[in-house]
Amino acid sequence: MSNPLSYPELAALLQARAGVTVAPGELEQPGAQFDEFGVDSLGLLGIVGELENRHGFKVTTGAESAKTPAEFLELVNSSLVTKAGA
């Protein structure tokens, strides 16, 4: 994974791994929270696992507990930067 995870990619992962359909624009809304969309830590754990398997990097601990899409993307993308610098 050479590019940062984006809101459209997160929306696709939410559909595939958590079974929740959310428009990317809804995820980008200021103050949007995963619980508003019916996404819990188990759903996020599935997404973290998918990213780790697909791209071969360890996602920062705590990403599965993120409360907002923005926080999740920040944690995942910081893992990507750390991997790139390794």
N, CA, C and O atoms as a GROMACS GRO file, in nm:
protein
  344
    1MET      N    1   0.086  -0.117   0.000
    1MET     CA    2   0.000   0.000   0.000
    1MET      C    3   0.089   0.122   0.000
    1MET      O    4   0.154   0.151   0.100
    2SER      N    5   0.093   0.192  -0.110
    2SER     CA    6   0.183   0.305  -0.120
    2SER      C    7   0.111   0.437  -0.099
    2SER      O    8   0.175   0.537  -0.067
    3ASN      N    9  -0.017   0.439  -0.116
    3ASN     CA   10  -0.095   0.561  -0.097
    3ASN      C   11  -0.172   0.552   0.034
    3ASN      O   12  -0.206   0.443   0.080
    4PRO      N   13  -0.199   0.668   0.094
    4PRO     CA   14  -0.278   0.666   0.217
    4PRO      C   15  -0.418   0.608   0.192
    4PRO      O   16  -0.474   0.621   0.083
    5LEU      N   17  -0.473   0.546   0.294
    5LEU     CA   18  -0.609   0.496   0.288
    5LEU      C   19  -0.702   0.617   0.279
    5LEU      O   20  -0.687   0.713   0.354
    6SER      N   21  -0.798   0.611   0.188
    6SER     CA   22  -0.890   0.723   0.166
    6SER      C   23  -1.029   0.689   0.218
    6SER      O   24  -1.058   0.574   0.253
    7TYR      N   25  -1.114   0.790   0.223
    7TYR     CA   26  -1.252   0.768   0.265
    7TYR      C   27  -1.326   0.671   0.172
    7TYR      O   28  -1.398   0.584   0.221
    8PRO      N   29  -1.312   0.682   0.038
    8PRO     CA   30  -1.379   0.583  -0.047
    8PRO      C   31  -1.330   0.440  -0.022
    8PRO      O   32  -1.409   0.346  -0.024
    9GLU      N   33  -1.200   0.424   0.001
    9GLU     CA   34  -1.147   0.290   0.031
    9GLU      C   35  -1.199   0.240   0.165
    9GLU      O   36  -1.231   0.122   0.179
   10LEU      N   37  -1.208   0.329   0.263
   10LEU     CA   38  -1.263   0.292   0.393
   10LEU      C   39  -1.409   0.249   0.379
   10LEU      O   40  -1.451   0.151   0.440
   11ALA      N   41  -1.485   0.323   0.298
   11ALA     CA   42  -1.626   0.288   0.276
   11ALA      C   43  -1.638   0.148   0.214
   11ALA      O   44  -1.725   0.070   0.252
   12ALA      N   45  -1.550   0.117   0.119
   12ALA     CA   46  -1.552  -0.015   0.055
   12ALA      C   47  -1.516  -0.124   0.156
   12ALA      O   48  -1.576  -0.232   0.155
   13LEU      N   49  -1.419  -0.098   0.242
   13LEU     CA   50  -1.381  -0.195   0.345
   13LEU      C   51  -1.492  -0.214   0.448
   13LEU      O   52  -1.514  -0.325   0.495
   14LEU      N   53  -1.561  -0.107   0.482
   14LEU     CA   54  -1.673  -0.119   0.575
   14LEU      C   55  -1.781  -0.210   0.516
   14LEU      O   56  -1.840  -0.292   0.587
   15GLN      N   57  -1.805  -0.196   0.387
   15GLN     CA   58  -1.904  -0.281   0.321
   15GLN      C   59  -1.858  -0.426   0.320
   15GLN      O   60  -1.934  -0.516   0.354
   16ALA      N   61  -1.734  -0.448   0.281
   16ALA     CA   62  -1.683  -0.584   0.264
   16ALA      C   63  -1.659  -0.656   0.396
   16ALA      O   64  -1.692  -0.774   0.407
   17ARG      N   65  -1.605  -0.589   0.494
   17ARG     CA   66  -1.562  -0.656   0.618
   17ARG      C   67  -1.659  -0.639   0.734
   17ARG      O   68  -1.663  -0.723   0.824
   18ALA      N   69  -1.738  -0.530   0.735
   18ALA     CA   70  -1.830  -0.508   0.846
   18ALA      C   71  -1.976  -0.515   0.802
   18ALA      O   72  -2.066  -0.510   0.885
   19GLY      N   73  -1.999  -0.528   0.671
   19GLY     CA   74  -2.135  -0.538   0.621
   19GLY      C   75  -2.217  -0.412   0.635
   19GLY      O   76  -2.339  -0.417   0.642
   20VAL      N   77  -2.149  -0.298   0.640
   20VAL     CA   78  -2.216  -0.169   0.658
   20VAL      C   79  -2.193  -0.083   0.534
   20VAL      O   80  -2.078  -0.060   0.494
   21THR      N   81  -2.301  -0.036   0.475
   21THR     CA   82  -2.290   0.050   0.358
   21THR      C   83  -2.300   0.195   0.401
   21THR      O   84  -2.401   0.238   0.457
   22VAL      N   85  -2.194   0.270   0.374
   22VAL     CA   86  -2.187   0.412   0.408
   22VAL      C   87  -2.124   0.485   0.291
   22VAL      O   88  -2.022   0.440   0.237
   23ALA      N   89  -2.182   0.596   0.251
   23ALA     CA   90  -2.123   0.676   0.144
   23ALA      C   91  -1.996   0.742   0.197
   23ALA      O   92  -1.992   0.787   0.312
   24PRO      N   93  -1.892   0.749   0.113
   24PRO     CA   94  -1.768   0.813   0.157
   24PRO      C   95  -1.789   0.955   0.210
   24PRO      O   96  -1.725   0.996   0.306
   25GLY      N   97  -1.880   1.030   0.147
   25GLY     CA   98  -1.907   1.166   0.192
   25GLY      C   99  -1.960   1.172   0.334
   25GLY      O  100  -1.933   1.267   0.407
   26GLU      N  101  -2.036   1.071   0.374
   26GLU     CA  102  -2.087   1.066   0.511
   26GLU      C  103  -1.974   1.043   0.610
   26GLU      O  104  -1.975   1.098   0.720
   27LEU      N  105  -1.877   0.960   0.571
   27LEU     CA  106  -1.762   0.935   0.658
   27LEU      C  107  -1.677   1.059   0.678
   27LEU      O  108  -1.615   1.077   0.783
   28GLU      N  109  -1.675   1.146   0.577
   28GLU     CA  110  -1.592   1.266   0.580
   28GLU      C  111  -1.654   1.381   0.661
   28GLU      O  112  -1.586   1.478   0.692
   29GLN      N  113  -1.780   1.369   0.695
   29GLN     CA  114  -1.847   1.478   0.766
   29GLN      C  115  -1.780   1.506   0.900
   29GLN      O  116  -1.751   1.413   0.975
   30PRO      N  117  -1.755   1.633   0.931
   30PRO     CA  118  -1.698   1.665   1.062
   30PRO      C  119  -1.786   1.610   1.174
   30PRO      O  120  -1.908   1.627   1.173
   31GLY      N  121  -1.724   1.545   1.268
   31GLY     CA  122  -1.797   1.490   1.382
   31GLY      C  123  -1.860   1.354   1.356
   31GLY      O  124  -1.924   1.298   1.446
   32ALA      N  125  -1.844   1.299   1.236
   32ALA     CA  126  -1.900   1.166   1.207
   32ALA      C  127  -1.836   1.063   1.300
   32ALA      O  128  -1.715   1.063   1.321
   33GLN      N  129  -1.920   0.976   1.354
   33GLN     CA  130  -1.872   0.873   1.445
   33GLN      C  131  -1.915   0.736   1.392
   33GLN      O  132  -2.023   0.722   1.336
   34PHE      N  133  -1.829   0.637   1.412
   34PHE     CA  134  -1.860   0.503   1.362
   34PHE      C  135  -1.990   0.449   1.419
   34PHE      O  136  -2.064   0.382   1.347
   35ASP      N  137  -2.021   0.478   1.545
   35ASP     CA  138  -2.143   0.422   1.604
   35ASP      C  139  -2.269   0.475   1.535
   35ASP      O  140  -2.373   0.409   1.538
   36GLU      N  141  -2.262   0.592   1.472
   36GLU     CA  142  -2.376   0.646   1.395
   36GLU      C  143  -2.409   0.556   1.276
   36GLU      O  144  -2.524   0.551   1.232
   37PHE      N  145  -2.309   0.485   1.225
   37PHE     CA  146  -2.325   0.400   1.108
   37PHE      C  147  -2.342   0.253   1.144
   37PHE      O  148  -2.357   0.168   1.056
   38GLY      N  149  -2.340   0.223   1.273
   38GLY     CA  150  -2.355   0.084   1.317
   38GLY      C  151  -2.226   0.005   1.309
   38GLY      O  152  -2.228  -0.118   1.299
   39VAL      N  153  -2.112   0.075   1.314
   39VAL     CA  154  -1.982   0.009   1.308
   39VAL      C  155  -1.925   0.005   1.449
   39VAL      O  156  -1.915   0.108   1.516
   40ASP      N  157  -1.887  -0.115   1.493
   40ASP     CA  158  -1.828  -0.129   1.626
   40ASP      C  159  -1.681  -0.171   1.614
   40ASP      O  160  -1.627  -0.184   1.504
   41SER      N  161  -1.618  -0.193   1.728
   41SER     CA  162  -1.476  -0.227   1.729
   41SER      C  163  -1.450  -0.361   1.660
   41SER      O  164  -1.342  -0.381   1.603
   42LEU      N  165  -1.545  -0.452   1.663
   42LEU     CA  166  -1.528  -0.580   1.596
   42LEU      C  167  -1.523  -0.560   1.444
   42LEU      O  168  -1.442  -0.623   1.375
   43GLY      N  169  -1.608  -0.474   1.392
   43GLY     CA  170  -1.605  -0.441   1.250
   43GLY      C  171  -1.473  -0.377   1.210
   43GLY      O  172  -1.416  -0.408   1.106
   44LEU      N  173  -1.426  -0.286   1.295
   44LEU     CA  174  -1.297  -0.220   1.266
   44LEU      C  175  -1.182  -0.318   1.276
   44LEU      O  176  -1.084  -0.308   1.202
   45LEU      N  177  -1.191  -0.413   1.368
   45LEU     CA  178  -1.088  -0.515   1.380
   45LEU      C  179  -1.079  -0.597   1.251
   45LEU      O  180  -0.970  -0.632   1.206
   46GLY      N  181  -1.193  -0.626   1.192
   46GLY     CA  182  -1.194  -0.697   1.064
   46GLY      C  183  -1.126  -0.617   0.954
   46GLY      O  184  -1.054  -0.673   0.872
   47ILE      N  185  -1.148  -0.487   0.954
   47ILE     CA  186  -1.084  -0.400   0.854
   47ILE      C  187  -0.934  -0.393   0.878
   47ILE      O  188  -0.856  -0.400   0.783
   48VAL      N  189  -0.894  -0.381   1.003
   48VAL     CA  190  -0.751  -0.378   1.037
   48VAL      C  191  -0.684  -0.508   0.989
   48VAL      O  192  -0.578  -0.504   0.927
   49GLY      N  193  -0.748  -0.620   1.018
   49GLY     CA  194  -0.693  -0.749   0.974
   49GLY      C  195  -0.682  -0.758   0.823
   49GLY      O  196  -0.582  -0.807   0.771
   50GLU      N  197  -0.782  -0.711   0.754
   50GLU     CA  198  -0.780  -0.710   0.608
   50GLU      C  199  -0.664  -0.625   0.556
   50GLU      O  200  -0.591  -0.666   0.466
   51LEU      N  201  -0.647  -0.507   0.612
   51LEU     CA  202  -0.538  -0.419   0.568
   51LEU      C  203  -0.401  -0.481   0.595
   51LEU      O  204  -0.311  -0.475   0.512
   52GLU      N  205  -0.386  -0.542   0.712
   52GLU     CA  206  -0.259  -0.604   0.747
   52GLU      C  207  -0.228  -0.721   0.654
   52GLU      O  208  -0.114  -0.737   0.610
   53ASN      N  209  -0.328  -0.802   0.624
   53ASN     CA  210  -0.307  -0.916   0.534
   53ASN      C  211  -0.283  -0.871   0.391
   53ASN      O  212  -0.196  -0.925   0.322
   54ARG      N  213  -0.359  -0.775   0.347
   54ARG     CA  214  -0.352  -0.730   0.209
   54ARG      C  215  -0.221  -0.657   0.178
   54ARG      O  216  -0.165  -0.673   0.069
   55HIS      N  217  -0.174  -0.577   0.273
   55HIS     CA  218  -0.061  -0.489   0.245
   55HIS      C  219   0.066  -0.521   0.322
   55HIS      O  220   0.169  -0.458   0.300
   56GLY      N  221   0.060  -0.618   0.412
   56GLY     CA  222   0.180  -0.663   0.481
   56GLY      C  223   0.242  -0.564   0.577
   56GLY      O  224   0.364  -0.557   0.588
   57PHE      N  225   0.160  -0.487   0.646
   57PHE     CA  226   0.213  -0.400   0.749
   57PHE      C  227   0.125  -0.405   0.872
   57PHE      O  228   0.006  -0.433   0.862
   58LYS      N  229   0.184  -0.378   0.987
   58LYS     CA  230   0.113  -0.379   1.115
   58LYS      C  231   0.050  -0.242   1.138
   58LYS      O  232   0.118  -0.140   1.136
   59VAL      N  233  -0.080  -0.241   1.158
   59VAL     CA  234  -0.152  -0.117   1.185
   59VAL      C  235  -0.133  -0.081   1.332
   59VAL      O  236  -0.132  -0.168   1.419
   60THR      N  237  -0.117   0.046   1.358
   60THR     CA  238  -0.100   0.096   1.494
   60THR      C  239  -0.205   0.039   1.588
   60THR      O  240  -0.324   0.039   1.557
   61THR      N  241  -0.161  -0.010   1.703
   61THR     CA  242  -0.252  -0.061   1.805
   61THR      C  243  -0.351   0.048   1.843
   61THR      O  244  -0.313   0.164   1.863
   62GLY      N  245  -0.475   0.012   1.852
   62GLY     CA  246  -0.580   0.107   1.890
   62GLY      C  247  -0.666   0.152   1.773
   62GLY      O  248  -0.770   0.214   1.795
   63ALA      N  249  -0.625   0.121   1.650
   63ALA     CA  250  -0.706   0.162   1.536
   63ALA      C  251  -0.846   0.100   1.543
   63ALA      O  252  -0.944   0.163   1.504
   64GLU      N  253  -0.854  -0.023   1.593
   64GLU     CA  254  -0.984  -0.089   1.603
   64GLU      C  255  -1.076  -0.025   1.707
   64GLU      O  256  -1.195  -0.055   1.712
   65SER      N  257  -1.021   0.063   1.788
   65SER     CA  258  -1.100   0.134   1.890
   65SER      C  259  -1.130   0.278   1.851
   65SER      O  260  -1.185   0.354   1.931
   66ALA      N  261  -1.093   0.317   1.730
   66ALA     CA  262  -1.116   0.455   1.685
   66ALA      C  263  -1.266   0.486   1.691
   66ALA      O  264  -1.349   0.401   1.659
   67LYS      N  265  -1.297   0.604   1.731
   67LYS     CA  266  -1.438   0.645   1.741
   67LYS      C  267  -1.487   0.712   1.613
   67LYS      O  268  -1.607   0.711   1.585
   68THR      N  269  -1.395   0.769   1.536
   68THR     CA  270  -1.434   0.841   1.415
   68THR      C  271  -1.358   0.790   1.294
   68THR      O  272  -1.248   0.736   1.307
   69PRO      N  273  -1.417   0.805   1.176
   69PRO     CA  274  -1.344   0.768   1.055
   69PRO      C  275  -1.213   0.846   1.040
   69PRO      O  276  -1.112   0.790   0.998
   70ALA      N  277  -1.215   0.974   1.075
   70ALA     CA  278  -1.093   1.056   1.064
   70ALA      C  279  -0.983   1.001   1.155
   70ALA      O  280  -0.867   0.993   1.114
   71GLU      N  281  -1.018   0.963   1.276
   71GLU     CA  282  -0.920   0.906   1.369
   71GLU      C  283  -0.866   0.773   1.315
   71GLU      O  284  -0.746   0.747   1.324
   72PHE      N  285  -0.954   0.690   1.260
   72PHE     CA  286  -0.912   0.562   1.205
   72PHE      C  287  -0.813   0.582   1.090
   72PHE      O  288  -0.708   0.518   1.086
   73LEU      N  289  -0.847   0.672   0.998
   73LEU     CA  290  -0.758   0.698   0.885
   73LEU      C  291  -0.624   0.753   0.931
   73LEU      O  292  -0.520   0.718   0.875
   74GLU      N  293  -0.626   0.838   1.031
   74GLU     CA  294  -0.501   0.894   1.084
   74GLU      C  295  -0.413   0.782   1.140
   74GLU      O  296  -0.293   0.779   1.113
   75LEU      N  297  -0.470   0.692   1.215
   75LEU     CA  298  -0.393   0.581   1.274
   75LEU      C  299  -0.340   0.486   1.166
   75LEU      O  300  -0.223   0.446   1.169
   76VAL      N  301  -0.426   0.450   1.072
   76VAL     CA  302  -0.384   0.359   0.965
   76VAL      C  303  -0.276   0.424   0.880
   76VAL      O  304  -0.174   0.362   0.849
   77ASN      N  305  -0.298   0.548   0.842
   77ASN     CA  306  -0.201   0.614   0.756
   77ASN      C  307  -0.071   0.645   0.827
   77ASN      O  308   0.034   0.650   0.762
   78SER      N  309  -0.074   0.665   0.958
   78SER     CA  310   0.053   0.683   1.032
   78SER      C  311   0.130   0.552   1.035
   78SER      O  312   0.253   0.552   1.035
   79SER      N  313   0.059   0.439   1.037
   79SER     CA  314   0.125   0.308   1.028
   79SER      C  315   0.195   0.293   0.894
   79SER      O  316   0.305   0.238   0.886
   80LEU      N  317   0.130   0.342   0.790
   80LEU     CA  318   0.186   0.335   0.656
   80LEU      C  319   0.314   0.419   0.648
   80LEU      O  320   0.413   0.375   0.590
   81VAL      N  321   0.311   0.538   0.705
   81VAL     CA  322   0.429   0.625   0.704
   81VAL      C  323   0.542   0.560   0.781
   81VAL      O  324   0.658   0.564   0.738
   82THR      N  325   0.511   0.500   0.895
   82THR     CA  326   0.613   0.432   0.976
   82THR      C  327   0.674   0.317   0.897
   82THR      O  328   0.795   0.298   0.900
   83LYS      N  329   0.591   0.241   0.826
   83LYS     CA  330   0.641   0.130   0.747
   83LYS      C  331   0.731   0.180   0.635
   83LYS      O  332   0.836   0.121   0.609
   84ALA      N  333   0.691   0.288   0.570
   84ALA     CA  334   0.768   0.344   0.459
   84ALA      C  335   0.904   0.393   0.507
   84ALA      O  336   1.002   0.387   0.432
   85GLY      N  337   0.910   0.442   0.630
   85GLY     CA  338   1.036   0.492   0.685
   85GLY      C  339   1.126   0.383   0.738
   85GLY      O  340   1.243   0.408   0.768
   86ALA      N  341   1.072   0.262   0.751
   86ALA     CA  342   1.150   0.151   0.808
   86ALA      C  343   1.252   0.095   0.710
   86ALA      O  344   1.325   0.002   0.743
   0.00000   0.00000   0.00000
